[in-house]
Amino acid sequence: MAKVIPGRFTAQNDEPFVVFLIGMRINHLFAFKRWIPTALAMRSMLILLYRHPGIGMLGSQLFFYRRGIGVIQYWRSFEALEQFARSKEDPHLAAWRRFNRAIGTDGSVGIWHETYLVEAGQQEGVYNNMPLFGFAAATQHVPAVGRNETARRRLGGESEPAVPTPPNPVSSS
């Protein structure tokens, strides 16, 4: 289990980036020969992306939902994401072709993705008593104090906390 970091933190990043959501949905539960290869292809791509950060994925979070599995990915640029998706050397293009040949539009397995381009300074988040998670795990995990204390401040504005912010514990490291 991931180590919980007591305190209140945020993600610090001064560059534009891409949030990429991707997943699959099992439409016919007993069509194992349809959805298992899709799930295994997703797994192999994530392993490759973690082993080779130079490809451009900054980090990701896996999640499960009713009938499906999804991944929130953070990429350094749309160009890096598109290069991975279309590269003959990387596994995505072959998996995409296999899916289209084997499943196509038969309705047994759904696949989906959403892409969001985020300009520098146009994101904010807070992680209170959490392990490294989300965008903070993909970038720099910093205390949510001072300029980083409120959502509006993290987005470049001015505001006072709506409720008092408890002090972060003193780190023992």
SVG drawing of the C-alpha trace seen along z (x, -y; Angstrom):
<svg xmlns="http://www.w3.org/2000/svg" viewBox="-23 -39 38 55">
<polyline fill="none" stroke="black" stroke-width="0.4" points="0.0,0.0 1.2,-3.5 2.6,-5.5 0.3,-8.3 2.0,-11.7 0.3,-13.6 -0.4,-17.2 -1.8,-19.3 0.0,-19.4 -0.4,-20.4 1.2,-19.8 3.7,-22.3 4.3,-22.5 5.2,-25.5 4.8,-23.9 1.8,-23.1 0.8,-19.4 -1.9,-17.0 -4.4,-15.1 -5.3,-11.9 -8.1,-9.6 -8.3,-6.2 -10.2,-3.0 -12.2,-0.1 -15.7,1.1 -16.7,4.8 -20.1,4.8 -20.4,8.6 -19.0,10.1 -18.6,13.6 -16.9,12.6 -13.5,13.3 -11.7,13.7 -12.8,10.2 -12.0,8.1 -9.0,9.9 -6.7,9.1 -7.7,5.5 -7.0,5.4 -3.6,7.1 -2.7,4.6 -3.5,1.7 -1.3,3.3 1.7,3.8 1.5,0.2 1.5,-1.1 4.5,1.0 6.4,-0.3 5.5,-3.9 6.7,-3.6 9.9,-1.9 10.6,-4.6 9.7,-8.0 11.4,-9.7 8.4,-8.7 6.5,-11.5 4.1,-10.1 4.7,-12.0 2.6,-9.6 -0.8,-7.9 -3.5,-6.6 -5.4,-3.4 -9.1,-3.2 -12.0,-0.7 -15.6,-1.6 -18.7,0.5 -17.8,2.8 -14.6,1.1 -11.1,0.0 -9.6,-3.4 -6.3,-5.3 -5.7,-9.0 -2.5,-9.8 -0.4,-13.0 1.7,-13.7 4.4,-16.4 2.7,-17.3 0.1,-16.3 2.9,-15.7 4.5,-13.1 1.1,-11.4 0.3,-11.3 3.8,-10.1 3.3,-7.1 -0.1,-6.4 1.1,-6.3 4.6,-4.9 5.2,-1.6 7.9,-0.9 5.5,-1.2 2.7,1.2 -0.3,-1.1 -0.6,-1.1 -0.5,2.7 -3.0,3.1 -5.3,0.5 -5.1,2.5 -5.8,5.8 -8.8,4.3 -10.3,3.0 -9.8,6.3 -11.0,8.6 -13.7,6.4 -14.3,3.4 -17.9,2.3 -19.4,5.7 -20.4,4.1 -18.6,6.6 -15.9,4.3 -15.9,0.5 -12.8,-1.6 -12.7,-5.3 -10.4,-8.3 -10.5,-12.0 -7.7,-14.4 -7.3,-17.8 -4.6,-20.3 -3.7,-22.3 -1.8,-25.6 0.7,-26.4 -0.9,-27.8 -4.4,-26.6 -4.6,-23.6 -4.7,-23.2 -5.2,-20.4 -4.9,-19.6 -4.0,-16.3 -4.7,-16.2 -3.3,-13.1 -2.8,-11.2 0.0,-9.1 1.6,-10.6 -1.4,-10.7 -2.6,-12.2 -0.8,-15.2 1.3,-15.6 2.7,-12.2 3.5,-13.0 5.1,-16.4 6.4,-18.1 4.6,-17.4 4.8,-20.6 3.2,-21.9 -0.1,-23.7 0.9,-26.8 1.3,-30.5 0.9,-31.1 -0.4,-27.5 -2.9,-27.6 -6.2,-28.1 -7.5,-27.0 -7.7,-30.6 -4.1,-31.4 -2.8,-28.2 -4.5,-29.5 -2.7,-32.9 -5.4,-34.9 -5.9,-36.2 -8.1,-34.8 -8.1,-34.1 -8.8,-30.5 -12.5,-29.9 -11.6,-27.8 -8.4,-27.8 -5.7,-25.6 -4.2,-23.2 -0.4,-23.3 1.5,-20.6 3.2,-18.2 7.0,-18.6 8.6,-16.1 10.9,-13.5 13.0,-13.1"/>
</svg>
